[in-house]
Amino acid sequence: MSKKTELDFSRADCCRRIFEAVRRQLDLARMLDVTPSAISNTKKRQQCSLEMVVAASMLTGQPIEWFLFGEQGKKGGATPGAQTPPLQKQIERLEQTMRQMEQRLDLLERGCCSE
């Protein structure tokens, strides 16, 4: 039996969170410049890409960590009525989060966390 770590990741759970949070799949398709049927197929296969996670985060205001790791990764998120930070700040935050997620995914791919 393995110990759970903060890097535990379930692609199926990630996809489930994306499709629960994003109200309209068409918005996700438009943001990713793919067809709605591609989004539907991704949902069926539960094989959401990192690009889809970022797009869902941008559409919903939820942190990328929440989509990837659930409640243990949630560090706040958008509160109702909160002001949206300026676009440049959002981009910087997304770039930083992407770098962190790439590092985490690299660790997972190298097998640091067994299931």
C-alpha positions as CSV (number, residue, x, y, z in Angstrom):
1,M,0.0,0.0,0.0
2,S,1.4,3.4,-1.0
3,K,1.2,6.6,0.9
4,K,-0.8,9.5,-0.6
5,T,1.3,12.6,-1.4
6,E,0.3,16.1,-2.5
7,L,1.4,15.0,-6.0
8,D,-1.3,12.2,-6.3
9,F,-3.1,12.7,-9.6
10,S,-6.1,11.1,-11.2
11,R,-6.8,12.0,-14.8
12,A,-10.3,10.7,-14.5
13,D,-11.0,12.9,-11.4
14,C,-9.4,15.9,-13.2
15,C,-11.7,15.4,-16.2
16,R,-14.7,15.0,-13.9
17,R,-13.9,18.3,-12.1
18,I,-13.5,20.1,-15.5
19,F,-16.8,18.9,-16.8
20,E,-18.6,19.7,-13.5
21,A,-17.2,23.2,-13.4
22,V,-17.5,24.3,-17.1
23,R,-21.1,25.0,-17.7
24,R,-21.0,24.8,-21.5
25,Q,-18.7,22.4,-23.4
26,L,-19.0,24.7,-26.4
27,D,-17.1,27.5,-24.5
28,L,-14.3,25.0,-23.8
29,A,-14.2,23.9,-27.5
30,R,-14.0,27.5,-28.7
31,M,-11.3,28.4,-26.2
32,L,-9.2,25.4,-27.3
33,D,-10.1,25.9,-31.0
34,V,-11.4,22.4,-31.3
35,T,-14.8,20.9,-32.4
36,P,-17.5,20.2,-29.8
37,S,-17.3,16.6,-30.7
38,A,-13.6,16.6,-29.8
39,I,-14.6,17.8,-26.3
40,S,-17.3,15.2,-26.1
41,N,-14.8,12.4,-27.0
42,T,-12.3,13.7,-24.5
43,K,-15.1,13.6,-21.8
44,K,-16.0,10.0,-22.7
45,R,-12.3,8.9,-22.7
46,Q,-11.5,10.9,-19.6
47,Q,-8.2,12.0,-21.1
48,C,-8.2,15.7,-20.5
49,S,-5.1,17.6,-21.5
50,L,-3.1,20.2,-19.5
51,E,-4.3,22.7,-22.1
52,M,-7.9,21.8,-21.2
53,V,-7.1,22.3,-17.5
54,V,-5.8,25.7,-18.2
55,A,-8.8,26.6,-20.3
56,A,-11.2,25.4,-17.6
57,S,-9.3,27.4,-15.0
58,M,-9.6,30.6,-17.2
59,L,-13.3,30.0,-17.9
60,T,-14.3,29.3,-14.3
61,G,-11.8,31.2,-12.2
62,Q,-10.9,28.0,-10.2
63,P,-7.2,27.4,-9.6
64,I,-5.4,24.9,-11.9
65,E,-4.4,23.0,-8.8
66,W,-8.0,22.3,-7.9
67,F,-8.7,20.7,-11.3
68,L,-5.6,18.6,-11.0
69,F,-5.6,17.6,-7.4
70,G,-9.1,18.4,-6.0
71,E,-9.6,19.9,-2.6
72,Q,-6.0,19.2,-1.4
73,G,-4.8,21.4,-4.3
74,K,-7.3,24.2,-3.9
75,K,-5.7,27.4,-2.6
76,G,-8.7,29.7,-2.6
77,G,-10.1,30.4,-6.0
78,A,-12.6,33.0,-7.1
79,T,-15.1,34.2,-4.6
80,P,-18.5,35.5,-5.8
81,G,-18.3,39.3,-6.5
82,A,-14.5,39.3,-6.3
83,Q,-12.7,41.6,-8.8
84,T,-10.8,39.9,-11.6
85,P,-7.1,40.8,-11.4
86,P,-5.7,42.6,-14.4
87,L,-5.0,40.4,-17.4
88,Q,-1.2,40.6,-17.2
89,K,-1.4,39.4,-13.5
90,Q,-3.6,36.5,-14.6
91,I,-1.1,35.6,-17.3
92,E,1.8,35.7,-15.0
93,R,0.0,33.6,-12.4
94,L,-0.9,31.1,-15.1
95,E,2.6,30.9,-16.4
96,Q,4.0,30.3,-12.9
97,T,1.3,27.7,-12.2
98,M,2.1,26.0,-15.5
99,R,5.8,25.8,-14.6
100,Q,4.9,24.3,-11.2
101,M,2.4,21.8,-12.8
102,E,5.0,20.8,-15.4
103,Q,7.5,20.1,-12.6
104,R,4.9,18.0,-10.7
105,L,3.9,16.1,-13.8
106,D,7.5,15.4,-14.6
107,L,8.0,13.9,-11.2
108,L,4.9,11.8,-11.7
109,E,6.1,10.6,-15.1
110,R,9.4,9.6,-13.6
111,G,7.5,7.4,-11.2
112,C,8.1,9.2,-7.9
113,C,4.6,8.4,-6.7
114,S,3.3,4.9,-7.2
115,E,-0.4,4.1,-7.1
